[in-house]
């Protein structure tokens, strides 16, 4: 006997929709299609707007250092000294 994950009156043995399921879904077909299309259009619109705005951004005001920042290797000591060194290096 084959395994059946669930028993449903809306599907037959080959998991095809019965006419009862098609009749139950029929009143919502147009509304669901319109809602799905509207949600997809909203997502595509937001994506297109974001790409358009980002592509116009200029990074002339960003300061780029000439050489990379070198960090000091932490030396063994107390935690307070390490925190103070990090605060001083940041200033």
N, C-alpha and C positions, 0 to 999 in steps of 0.2 A: 504494500500500500504506500503510495507516494506521500511525502511530507507536505502538509498544507500549512502555511504560516498562520492563516486565519480563515475563518468561515465568513463569507459575505454574500448577501443576497443580490448585491449590485454587480458582481463579477462571476463569470462562469469558471469552469475548471482550467481553461487556458488563459485566465486573467484578462479576458476581453470584457468591455463594458456591456451590460445588458440594456435593453431598451428602457427599463425603469430608471437607470442611472442617467441615461441621455435625456429623458423627460425631466428629471429632477434638476439637471444642470441647465436646461434650455432657457429659462427665464433670466438667468444671470450671465449668459454668454456675452451679450452685447455690452452690458455694464462692466463686466470684468475686462473685456477687451479694451474699452475706452479708458478705464482706470489704469491698466497696465501700460497702454500707450502713453498716457499722460505722465506716469512715473518715469518711464524710460526717457521721454522727451525732457523732463526736468533734470534728470541725471546727466544727459548729454549736454544740455544747456549750461549747467553748472561747470561741467568739465571744460567745455569750449571757452566759457568766460574766464575760467582760471588760467588756462593755457594762454589766452589772449593777453590777460593782464600781466602774467609773469614774463611773457616774451617782450613786453615793453619796458621792463625794468632795466635800468642802467646802474652799473656798479662803480661809477666814477668816484663816488664819495667814500668808498671803502678803502681804508689805508692798508696797503700791502707792505709788510716789512721787507727790507732788502736781504736780510739773512735770517735763517730760522732762529727761534728762541732756544737758547741752550739752558737746560735745567741742571741744577747741581745734584749730584748724587747724595742721597740721604746718608748722613754719618750716624754712627751709633750714639745714642744719647737719650735723654728723656723726651717724653712726648711734648712737653711744654716747649723745649728748645726747637723741636721740629716744627711745631705750629708757629712759633715766632719767626723762624726762618722763612716759612712759606708766606706769612703775612708780609714780611719785609721784602721778599722777592717780588711780591705782587705790586708793591707800591712803586 
